[in-house]
Amino acid sequence: MSNNFHSILITGGTGKLGSIFVDHFLKKGNTVVFTSRSHEKINQIQTHLPAYCNSGQLHGMVIDLKKECALEQLTDFLNARNTWPCTLLNNARDIENLTVDDKGMPSRPGWLAEFLLDVVVPYELAMAIAHHKNAKLENIVNIASMYGLVAANPCLYDDPLRESPIHYSVAKAALIHLTKELAVRLASRKIRVNAISYGGVEGRVTDEFKARYAKLCPAGNMLSENDVVGAVEFLVSEMSKGMTGHNLVIDGGWSVW
């Protein structure tokens, strides 16, 4: 990836991982477009990074990607700012989808909403941007999870069925396969498509949770922010130009046991 006017679209750019990605790629000299459903969260990021906003390097868009009108809204936004991305980073999440009942079972609407945001939306975004007349797309990176590879270990949780919802894992597994399908279908356009399956990332967990995680993971610790962003940087760089259809596992060895 060159830093000469490289534009990246990051969905879910105000979440735990998304905000890390936005900050990293801005500081690397890239133009960053990021999405969120929250006006407040977008304003928070832009308020803390005024120089990038003033230079036209940072663009936040309030959008609900699950709505049918989202693709048209997004393409209009990109056209108006002439910021068609070279990289698409599918990272959007909605924890409201992961609600389960007292038996740990998600509702049918919960299943459908999770698959819509985790599988259907990344597919639609990839195809819409890749086939647009202004397309500059070179790379797609889908943010998956170790739970797309292995089932959740109940020893990690106080309440396993509620704390590790089944539809999250199954949707991530589908996203990994979508990555392979898109790698084939977009190869003729010279677009590489890869996924990253992360393990647990530090932050928002108790010390007790971290201790249990350490005992279950060969590396003995959760991932740091540097572990997270380095994998994306690698996949959108020229150093990985021979890779497509790959799921890069960054989990400290969690999935080998």
N, C-alpha and C positions, 0 to 999 in steps of 0.2 A: 504494500500500500504506500503510495506516494503522499506526501504532505502538500502537494501542489493542488489546491482546490479539490481536495477529496471530501465529498459530502457523505454523511452517514445518517440514516434514519433509525432512531431507537424508539421502539414502542415500549410503553411503560417506563418512561424515562425519569419518573419521580419516585419510584420504589426503591427498595433496599439495594438491589443490584443496578437498576437503571440509573440511579443518580451517580453511582460509581463510574459507569460507562460514559455518561454525559461529561463528567468532569475530566476523565482521562482523555477522551478524544478531542475535547476542546483544547486542552493543554498541549496536545500533539499537533495543533495547528489546523485541525479539520473543521469544516462547517458541519454543525450538528442540528438536526431537526429531531425533536423529541415529543412524544405524545403522553397525555394523561387525561383522565376524566375530571381532574380537579383543577379549577382555576387557582385556588389557593396554593396548591403545591407547585404549580408552574410559576406563579408569581414569586414564591420563596426562592426557587432556583435562579430565576432571572434577576431578582433583587441582589443576590449574592454574587452575581457575575455580570455586572452592568457593562463592563468594557466589551465583553463578547457580544452583548445585545446591540450596543451602539455601533459596533463594527459590522454587523450583519452576519456574524459567525454563529449565533445561537438563535434558534427559532422554536418556541414552545407552542404546541397546538392542543387545545382542549377538544377532545373527541371521544366518543364511545364507540370503540371498534366493533362492538357486537351489533350495532345497528346497520340496517341494509344500506343506508345512505352514506355510510362511513367512507367507502372507497371513493365516491364522487367528491366528498368533502376534502379528503386527503389529497387527491390529485389536483383539485382547485388550489389548495394551499401551496402545494409544491410549485405549481405553475406560476402563481402570483409572486413567488419569491425566487423563482428560477434556481431552485435548490434540489434538482432531481438527484437522488442518492446513488453513489457508487456502491454503498454497502447498506443492506437491510438487516437490522438486528431485531429479530422477533423475541421480545422479552416481556410483553404485557401479561399481567396477572390480575386476578380479581379474587381475593380471599372470600368474598361473599359466596362464591360458587361452591366453597368447600364445607358449607354447613351440613351437618349430619344429624340424624335423630338420636334418641337415647340408646339405640342399639348400634350406633355407629354407621347407619345406612344413609347414603345420600338419596335425595328425591330424584324422580325422573327429570324435572326441570334443572336440578343441580348437575346431573350427568350431562345433559344437553348443553348447558351453559359452559361447562368446563371444556367439553369437546369443541364447542364453537370458538372459544377464545384461544385454545391451545393448539388446535389443528386446522379448523376451517379458515379462521382469520389469517394465520400465517400463509396458508395456501393462496387465499384470495389476494393478499398483499403482494406476494411474490409474483403471481401471474400478472396482476394489473400493472405493477411497476416494470416488470421485465418486458412486457409487450407494448408499453406506451411509446408513442412516437418520439418522445423526448428522453427515452430510456438511456441511462448511463450505467446501469447495474452491472457489477462485476462479482459481487460476493453476497451471499445470504448466510447468516449465522442464526440458528435456532437454539434458544436456551432451553435445554432439557433438564434432566435430573438423574441422579443415580437410581432413583426409584422408577425410572423408565427401563432399568436393566434388571433390578432385583426387587423382590418384595420388601416391604418395611420390616425391620427387626423389632418385634414387640418389646424386647428387653430395653430398648432405648426410651420408651415412653411410660408415663404414669397411667395413661388411658389410651392404649394403642389404637383402638378402632376409631376413636374420635380425633386423636392427634395426628393420625396418618391416614387421611381419607382415601379410600380405594380409587375413586375416580380421578384423583390427582395423578396417581401412579400410572393408571391405564392410559390416560390422555398423554402423558409424557412418553410412554412407549410408542403410542401412535405418532407423536411428533418426530421421534427418531426414524420411524419408517417413512414418514412424509419426506424427511430430509433425503433419503435414498431415492425416492421416486422423483423428487424435484431435480436432484443432481443429474438424473438421466434425461428428464424432459427439457431441461434448460441448458444442457451441454452444448447444443448447436449454437446457442447464443453466447457462448464463452462465459457463462455464469457459473461460478463454483457455489455449491451448497453444502454446508457442514453444520453439525450440531455440537453442543457441549453439554455433557452430563456432569453437573457439579455435585459434590457432596455437601454436607452442612457447612454453612458460612457463619463465622463468629458474629455475635450481636443478637440482641433480642432473645437470648436464652439464659437460663439460670446457671449458676456454677455447678449445681447438681447434674443438670443435663449435660454440660460440657464434660464432666467427669465420666458419666456413663458413655458418652460418645467416644471419648478417648480410649476406653477399654475395648470398644467394639471395632475400632479402626486401626489398621496396621501402622499408620503414621502417628497415631496417638494424639491427634489434635484435629480441630475443625479448620476449615480453610480461612485464610486471611483475605483482605481486599486485594492485595497484590496477586495472590493466586488466582483470583477471579478474573481480573482484568487482563492479565498476561495471556491467558488462553485466547481471548477474543482478539487481542493485538496480533497474536501469531496467525490466527486463521484468516485475518483480512490483509496480511502482509504477503510480500513476494516469497517469503521463506516457506510458505505452505502452498505454493502455486501448483504443486502436483497432487493436492488433496481435494477430493470432492466426494460427496456421499458418505463422509466419515463422521463418526460420533466420537469426539475427543473426550475421554473420561478423565475428569479432574476431581478425584474423590479421596485422595490420600490412601488409596487401596481398599476402601470400604467394600467395593463390589467383588473383590477377589476371594473373600471368605464366604 
